[in-house]
């Protein structure tokens, strides 16, 4: 079992950048596929980015070219660097371990962090 704790959220102006971190404990992240999701009130949690245990990465179309997911297996950390932020990126961002494919996208995960708020002002 792995425990996840996000940090780094906050308020940023449109066009700005923000970095999120996810600290894992209990198990090493090197053995997990890791991902970032986000959710706004009244909507389902949506997939943002994934870092597979084989080293590959994958992004939602809405963030491709602006967000970068990375990991430091030695430090048991997963990062999400967000550039050129837009107001529509405002959400609670969740770190996840072992994202689950739901037919059209990843929509679930075996483990979740508690989430961190990202607010982008226009």
C-alpha positions as CSV (number, residue, x, y, z in Angstrom):
1,X,0.0,0.0,0.0
2,X,1.2,3.5,-0.8
3,X,0.3,6.8,0.8
4,X,0.3,10.0,-1.3
5,X,0.6,13.7,-0.2
6,X,0.4,16.5,-2.6
7,X,1.8,20.0,-2.2
8,X,2.5,23.1,-4.2
9,X,-1.0,24.3,-5.1
10,X,-1.9,27.9,-4.9
11,X,-3.1,31.0,-6.8
12,X,-1.5,32.1,-10.1
13,X,-2.3,34.4,-12.9
14,X,-3.2,33.2,-16.3
15,X,-0.1,32.5,-18.3
16,X,1.9,31.7,-15.2
17,X,3.5,28.5,-14.0
18,X,3.1,26.3,-11.0
19,X,4.7,23.1,-9.8
20,X,3.0,20.4,-7.8
21,X,4.7,17.6,-5.9
22,X,3.5,14.3,-4.7
23,X,5.3,12.5,-1.9
24,X,4.8,8.8,-1.6
25,X,5.4,6.6,1.4
26,X,4.8,3.0,2.2
27,X,6.0,1.7,-1.1
28,X,8.5,3.0,-3.7
29,X,6.9,4.8,-6.6
30,X,9.2,3.0,-9.0
31,X,6.9,0.0,-8.9
32,X,3.8,2.0,-9.7
33,X,2.3,3.8,-12.7
34,X,1.6,7.3,-11.3
35,X,-0.8,10.0,-12.5
36,X,-2.3,13.4,-11.9
37,X,-6.0,14.0,-12.0
38,X,-8.1,17.1,-11.4
39,X,-11.6,17.9,-10.3
40,X,-13.9,20.9,-10.2
41,X,-17.1,21.0,-8.2
42,X,-20.0,19.3,-9.9
43,X,-17.8,17.5,-12.4
44,X,-16.1,14.1,-12.5
45,X,-12.5,13.8,-11.7
46,X,-10.5,14.0,-15.0
47,X,-7.2,12.5,-16.1
48,X,-4.4,15.0,-16.6
49,X,-1.1,13.1,-17.0
50,X,0.5,9.8,-16.3
51,X,4.1,8.6,-15.8
52,X,4.3,4.9,-16.4
53,X,6.7,2.6,-14.5
54,X,8.4,1.9,-17.8
55,X,9.3,5.5,-18.2
56,X,6.7,6.6,-20.7
57,X,4.4,9.5,-20.2
58,X,0.9,10.4,-21.4
59,X,-1.1,13.6,-21.3
60,X,-4.7,14.7,-21.7
61,X,-5.1,16.7,-24.9
62,X,-6.1,19.7,-22.8
63,X,-2.7,20.0,-21.1
64,X,-0.4,18.5,-23.8
65,X,2.5,20.9,-24.5
66,X,1.9,22.9,-21.3
67,X,2.2,20.3,-18.4
68,X,5.1,18.0,-17.7
69,X,4.9,15.0,-15.4
70,X,8.1,13.6,-14.0
71,X,9.3,11.5,-11.1
72,X,12.3,11.0,-8.9
73,X,12.2,7.3,-7.9
74,X,15.1,7.7,-5.5
75,X,13.2,10.4,-3.5
76,X,9.8,8.8,-4.0
77,X,8.4,12.0,-5.5
78,X,6.2,12.7,-8.5
79,X,5.9,16.2,-10.0
80,X,3.6,18.1,-12.3
81,X,5.0,21.2,-13.8
82,X,2.3,23.4,-15.2
83,X,3.1,26.2,-17.7
84,X,1.0,28.7,-19.5
85,X,-1.9,28.1,-17.1
86,X,-5.4,29.0,-18.1
87,X,-8.4,29.8,-15.9
88,X,-10.0,26.5,-17.0
89,X,-7.1,24.7,-15.3
90,X,-8.5,25.8,-12.0
91,X,-9.3,22.6,-10.0
92,X,-8.3,20.4,-7.1
93,X,-5.4,18.3,-8.3
94,X,-4.9,14.8,-7.1
95,X,-1.9,12.5,-7.2
96,X,-2.7,8.9,-8.0
97,X,-1.0,5.6,-8.0
98,X,-2.0,2.8,-10.5
99,X,-4.5,4.7,-12.7
100,X,-7.3,2.5,-14.0
101,X,-8.5,2.6,-17.6
102,X,-12.3,3.1,-17.8
103,X,-12.9,2.6,-21.5
104,X,-12.3,6.1,-22.9
105,X,-9.8,7.4,-20.4
106,X,-8.3,6.8,-17.0
107,X,-10.9,7.7,-14.4
108,X,-10.0,5.8,-11.3
109,X,-6.9,4.8,-9.3
110,X,-5.9,2.3,-6.6
111,X,-4.6,5.1,-4.4
112,X,-5.2,8.8,-4.1
113,X,-3.7,11.8,-2.3
114,X,-5.9,14.3,-0.5
115,X,-5.7,16.9,-3.3
116,X,-4.3,20.4,-3.6
117,X,-6.1,23.4,-4.9
118,X,-4.9,25.2,-8.0
119,X,-6.6,28.5,-8.9
120,X,-5.8,30.4,-12.1
121,X,-7.0,34.0,-12.2
122,X,-7.8,35.7,-15.5
